[in-house]
Amino acid sequence: MADALLKVRDLKIGATVFPPGEKPKKIEIVHGVSFDLEPGKVLGLIGESGAGKSTIGLSAMGYGRGGVEITGGEVWVNGRDILKGGLKGLRALRGAEVTYVAQSAAASFNPAKKLMEQVTEAAIHHGRFSRAKAEARAVELFRKLGLPDPETFGDRYPHQVSGGQLQRAMTALALCPEPDLVVFDEPTTALDVTTQIDVLAAIKEAIRDTGVAALYITHDLAVVAQVSDHIMVLRHGNTVEYGDTDQIINAPHEDYTKALVSVRSIDHEEQAETPEPLLKVTGITARYKGTPFDVLHNVTVDLHPGQTLAVVGESGSGKSTLARVITGLLPPRAGEIEFAGRRLSPDLAGRSDEDLRELQMIYQMADVAMNPRQTVGTIIGRPLEFYFGLKGAEKRRRVVELLDEIEMGESFIDRYPAELSGGQKQRVCIARALAAKPKLIICDEVTSALDPLVADGILKLLLDLQKVEDVAYLFITHDLATVRAISDNIAVMYQGKVQRYGGKTDVLSPPFDDYTDLLLSSVPEMRLGWLEEVVANRKMESAGN
């Protein structure tokens, strides 16, 4: 298109990899991708982890990170090929014509500087505005993005605002210089569903009001459907399908796109309860050391053998804190925990090896839950040696059995975490937990960092293993689609209290309390106009109150 703001032609991107024990080598990770983006339009880039979404998005700034470099093709912004303008041209482009919103605002802001200084920095540095005008524009953007007390919001430090507010502040940072193009890199992935709605609505309104073009990178097709005019589906660095949003959502051509549209098709039926619960949490009240207030208030839940209890709620509702109490990492102020017919010591140090073995945990971020210097065999084999004294050939045989259970196989036994995909890493963490032959596994947001197809595979694996091993799961999540797919019982938490509790069918059926209704209505639906409907309904409800 002659009037395209951004034109990408036959883009090829390479990376340097460092195989263990071998010399570094270069590989191609993006293979000849082309697309156009007009002013004021939004193009969604979607695909699984490793598809090349963020790498392609960053190419709009002529940037490659972590040993990545653009090896071929053209990237035109405002009528010029930015790859031929040299470093000086790229420095003038970044933060002025093209800006960037990262996935984790908390990791992107400088904790030692106030928000106003950081939001206005690029606009002042590039001479787009004077300091006074840049600060006035920042206040205007704070107001447009629905941030509290916009006139004084910029006086706060990053740690003094919530995750959702910080993500909107990063959007203000990107819009402040009045750029022509903004690259949004998974801006709502780490947010709970209620906060995600607020941020999505704010982003869409800001794009509409400022007329800026945007690349919106995500692995959630339901989310990208709410903000994009066109969608490009990527896999393994190739374009799978490219079309307008309505066509991609309602009439996809390619099998991979169809799989993305229909993902999360698991329908787990509630299991019959055994007479006695495996886990009884009774009247738990807890607070963190050095704080004057409780973060859990009289929490009571049960979990039966072979069943799944989903603990759901927004960030800060107390879900992970409850897990810390159950595992003994945070002794409660009041209440008690019974497990497998015995009362557990409130403190981890007071628990027996049998207590530790029978109650395992799988963490959200598999990347940081494994030692990068240990092989898969060593990682899975450690609990086998610690709890059962297995060594040598006997230990290897059991590791291979566990690798078969998680559908990976013996060929992975000598690999390191860096050689695994995100889904494979999470499977190894599952195998490590199963190695202890536990009765209960606490799963803390184990699919939230994974793309939909991989997450779907992990959930199916967990359900299959549950049938074979008769293990119970305490499944912590803010994803209602996951809750529907895997749970027998549900505990909805809000501000440290259990708001709603019972069987899946009962909890997910009306009448609802206000908070559960808010949670359920905030789950993105894969249809055009859904976001506008939700925002309009909430405005009507707010006006009625």
N, C-alpha and C positions, 0 to 999 in steps of 0.2 A: 504494500500500500504506500502510495507516494506521501500521504499525510501521516504516516505512522510516527509516533514519538520514539518508540523503540523498535528497531529492526534487528533481529538475530538471524544470521545466515550460516548454515552448515557449521555450527559451533562444535568444536572438538576440544575436549579438556583431558589432560593427562595428570597422573599422580605418580609419585615415587613411593614404592613400598619396600619394606625391609624384612624379607622372610628370615626366620630364625636360622642361623648357620649359613646363610647365603649372602651374596653381594646384593646391594640395593638394585632394584630394577624399575623401569618405568612401564606403566600400563595406561591404556586409554579407558576413561570412566564415563565420558559423554561422547556419543558417536553421531556427529552431524545433525544436531537439532536446529530447527528453524521455526521462527514465529514472528508475528507483528503485534504491537500494542499501540492503540490510538490514544490520544489525549483524553483524559476523563474516564477511561475504561479500566476494568479490572480483569486480569487474566489469572486464573487459579492454576497453580502447578501442583499436581497431586500424584502420589505413588507411594510405594512401600519404602522403608528405610534402605538407603543405598541406591535409590532410583536416580539420584542426581538432581533433586529438586533445589536444595539450597545451593549447590555448586553452580547450577544454571542461573539461579536468582542473583548470586553474587557477581556473576559475569557481567551483569548490567552496570556494575561499578568497576569493571575491569579488574576484579579482585579474585585471587585464589588463595585459600588458606590451608595450612598444614601440608605443605609440599605439593599443592595442587597448582597447575598452571594451564592457561589457555594455549593450546597448541595449534589451533586452526580455526578458520572461519572469520566472520565479521560481526561486530556489535556496534550498531549505529544508534546514537542518541542525539536527538535534535539535528539530524542531517549530517553528522560527522561520525566517522569510524573511530571510536574512543581507543581502540587497540593500537592505533597509529599515532596517537597524540603524545606519547611518552609519559614519563612519570609526572612531569609538571602539569600536563593536561588532566591526568587522572586525579591529582590532588585538587585541582580547581573544580572538578566534576563532583567528587565525593563530598557529601555534606551540604551541597548547594543545589545542583540540578537533580542529583539522585541521592536519596537517603535510605536508611535501613532501620527496621524494627526487629530486634532479636527475640528469640524464643523466651529466654530468661532475663527479664528486666532486672531481677535482683542481682544477677551476676554481671550485668552490663553497666550499671550505674556505679560511680565512685562513692563509696560510703562516707568519705570524709568531706564531701562538698554538698552544699544545699542544692535542691532540685532546680531552682531558678537559674543558678549559674550553669548547670549542665544542659538544661533545655535550650538556653539562648546562646550557648558557646559557638556552635557552628554558624548560626546566622550572623553573629558579630564578627567571627573570624573571617568569613568570606565577604564581609562588607555588604551583606544584604540589607541590614538594618543597623541603626545606631543602638547603643545599649538600651536607651529609654524606649525606643520603638520596639526592640526585640522583646523587652519585658512586658510591654503592653500587649504585644501579639501573643506571648505565652499565656498571659492572664485570660485573653480572649479564647485561646484554645483550651485552657483548663475548664472554662465555663462550657464551651461547646462539647467537651468530652465528659461532662457530668461529674467533674471532680469537686469535692467539698471545699467551701470557702476559697473560691478561685483567686481572690485578691491576695490571700496569704498562704495559699497552698505551696507556692515555690519556696517559702521560708523553711520548709521541713527538710529533714535529711531522709534518704531512702528508707532507712529502717523505721521511720516514724509513720509510714503509710502501708496499707495492705497490698497484697500481691496484685490484685485487680487494679487498684489505683496506680501502682507503679507501672503496670503494663500500659495504662492509658497515658501516664506521664511520658513514657517512651514514645508513644504515638505523637504526643505534643512536640517532643524533641525533634522527631522526624519531619513534622509539618511546619515547624517554626520558620525555617529559611525560605518557605514558599517554593518547595522543589517542584519539578515537573513529574518526577517518578519516585514512588516509595516502594521498597521491597519489604514486605511483611513475611518474616520467617517463623512460621508456627507460633503466632503471637498469643494464641489462647490454649495451646496444648496442655500447659501445666496448671490451668485454672479449673476450679470446680464448675459444674454446669450453671449455677446461678450467676456466678461472677462472669463466666464466659459470655452469657447473654448480654450483660451490661457492656462488656468490652467490644463484642461484635457489633452491637447497635451503635456504639460511639464511633467505632472505626468506619462503619458504613456511612453514617451521617457526615463524618468529617471528610471522607472521600467525595461525597456528593456536593457538600457545600464549598469545598476548596477547588474542585475540578481537577484534582491531581490524578494521574494514572497510577496504577498499582499492580505489582506482582504479588499474589497471595499464595504462600507456600504452606501446605498442610498435608497430613495423611488422612484427614477426616472429610470425606466427600459431602456429608450432610452439612458441615460447617462452610465449606467452600461454595456450596450451592446457594448460600444466603447472601454472598457478597460479590460473586464473580459474574461477568458478562460472558466470558468464554473460559473453557477449562482444557488444559493439556494434561493428559494422563501419561506418566512416564514409568519406565521399568528398565532397570539395568542400563541406564544412560541412553535409552532410545525412546522416541515418541511412539506410544501405543495408539493413542487416539487424540484428536484435536477437534473441538467443535464448540458451538454455543452451549450455554449451561443447560438449557431445556433439552437439547438433543442428548447430551452426555448423561443426564439424569434419567430421562424418560425413554430414550431409544438408543442405548449404547450399541455400537456395532461389534466391538471386539470382546472376546471371551474374558479377558482380564478385567476390562471395565465392568462387564456384567457381574463378575465375581465381587468387585468392590462395591457395586450398588446393592448386591444381595447379601453382603456379609452380616454376620451375627444372626445366623439362622438357627442357632441352638435352641432347643425347647426342652429344658430339663424339668421333668415332673417331680413334684414334691414327694419325698420318701416318707414312709411310715416311721413314726418315732418309736424308739425302744423305751421300755418302762423307766429306766434310770438314765439321766443325762451323763455324758462324759465330762462335761465342764459346767460348773455352776458358779456364776459370778453373782455375789449377793451384796447389795448395799455399798458398792465401792465409791468412796469419795477420795480424791487425791489432788495434790498440788505439787508444783515443782519447787525444789529447794530454793529458799531465798525469796520466794514470792508470797505476797500476803493473801492471795485468793485461790480458791479451788478451781481446778480445770475439769474435774469430773464430779458429778453430784448424784450420789445414791443410785449408781448404775447397777441394774440387775438383769442378767440374761442367762439362758441355758443353751447348751449345744449337745446334741445326741450323737452317738457313734455313727459313722458313715454318712453324716449329714453336713450341709453347708449353711452356716449362719453368715449372711452378708451384713456388714456394718457400714451404713451409708450416711453421708452428710457432707456439707461443704467444708472447705478448709477451715481449720480452727474449731471444728465441732467436737473434737475429742476422740476421734477414731483411733489414730495412732497412739495416743496417750493411753487408751484402754489396752492396746496391745502391749505397751511397755509395762503396764501394771500386771497383766496376765503372765508375762515372761519373767517378772521379778526385777526388771530394770528400774522400776519406779515403785517403791513400797507405798501402799495406800495409807491414808490417815484413818480410814474406817472401812469396814466390810471385810469379807473373806472370799477366798477362791478354793473350791474343791475340784479336784481333777482325778479321774479314774478311781473315785471312792475314797480319796485321801485329801486331807487339807494341805494345801501348798504353803510353804514358807513365803511370807510377803516379800522377802529379800532374796535375790538370786543366790547369794553366798550361802544361804541356809538350805538350799535345795540339793537333793541327792542326784547322783549320776543318772538314776532311773527317771527322775523328774525331768532332767535336762534332755535325755534321749527321747522320751515319749512326747515332748512338746517342742516342735521345731518351727523355724520361721523362714519364709522366703521374702526377700526384700524387693523394693520397687526398682532400684537401679542395679541390675546385674553387673554392670561395668565396675562398680566400686565394691561389690560384695564378693569378688574373687581376687585372689592374689595373682597379678599379671605375670609373675615369674614362675608360677606353678602350672603344670600340665593339667588337662582335664582329668586324667587318671589319678593324679595326686590329690586334686581338689575333692573328687568324689570318694577317693579311698581313705581320706583322713578320718571321717566318722566311723568307717569300718574298722580301722585300727584302734581308734580311741575307745569305742563302745564294745567291740566284740573281739579285739585282739587279732584280727585277721592280718596276715602278712603274705608276701611272696605271691606264688601262683594262685593261692586260694583267694587272696584279696583281688588280684587282677580278674579272676573268673567272675567274682561278684560285681566288680565295676563294669565288666562287659555286659552282664545281665541287666544292670541298671541303665546302661546306655541303650540297650535294646528296648527296655521299657519306655524310655523317652523318645524312641524312634530316631536315634542317631547312629548307633552301631559302633563296633570296635575301631573303625577307621579314625574316630575322633579322639582316641584315648591318649595319644601323644601330642595333641595340638595344645596351643596356648590360647588364652581368652582373646588375644588380639586377632587370632585367625578365625574367629567365630562371628556369625551375624548376631544381631540383637536377640532374635528369637532363640537361636542356639544357646546363647549365654544363659537365657532364662531357663531353658530346659536343663542345662547342667546344674543350675541352682536347685531346681526341682529334684533332680537325681541325688544331689548331696543331701537334701532334706530326707528323701526316702531311704537313703542308706542307713539311717539310724533306726529304721522301722518304727516310726512315730505313730501315736494314736491320734494326734492333732497337729495340723500344720497351720500356722498363721500366715496368710498371704496378704502382704501389705502393698496394695496398688501394683500388683505384679504385671498388669497388662497396660497400665496407663502410658508408658513410654514407648509402646510398640504400635506399629501400623495395624490397621484393622484385620487384614488377612492373617498376619502372624499372631495377633492377639486371639483371634478366633481359634487358631490351631492350638495355642497354649490352653485355652479354656476347655476345648474338647479333650486334650491330653489329661488335664486335671480330673475331669469327670470320668474318663476311662480308668485312670489309676485309682480313683475313689472306689469304683466297683470291684477292682481286683484286690486292693489293699485294705478296703473298709476303713480308710482314714477319714477323719473329720476335718473340715476346713473352716477357719474363721477368716472370712474374705473381706478385707477392708478396701473400699473403693468409693469414688464419687461418681462412677459411671453407672447410670440406671440401666443401660442396655446390658451391661455385665451382670447386674443384679438379677434381671429377668432371666438371663441365660443360665445361671449357675446355682442360684440359692434355693434352699428349702424354707428357711426362715429369714426374716429381715428385721434388723434394729435400725431405725432412723434416729440419728443423733443430731442435736442442735444445742449449741452453747453448753456442752458437757453433760447434757441430759438425754435420756432415751425418750424421744418424742412419740414414737409409734413402734410397736413390736408385735410380731406374730408370724404366722405362716405367710408365704409369698402371696398366695391368692388373696388373703384377707388384707394384707398391708397395701397391696397394689390395687385394691378395689375401693370405690367410694362408699360412704362419705369420707373425705380426707380432712385432716387438720390443715391449717393454713400453710405450714411449712412443708409438709409432704406434698401438698398440691403444687406449691412453688417448685419443688424439686422435679416432680414429674412433668410439669409443663415446660421445664427448662431444657429437657433433652432434645437436642436438634433433630428435626425430622427432614428426611431427604425429599423435600418438595419446595418449589419456588414460592416465595412470599410468606413462608412460615415465620421468619424473624419479624417481619412487619406486623403480622397478626399478634404475636406474643407481646411485642412492645405496645401495640395499640390497646390490647386487653389490659395490660398492667396500668397504662395511663388511665383507662376508664375506671379500674378498680381503685386506683389512688384518688381519683377525683371523687368517687363515691364515698370514700372514707373521710 
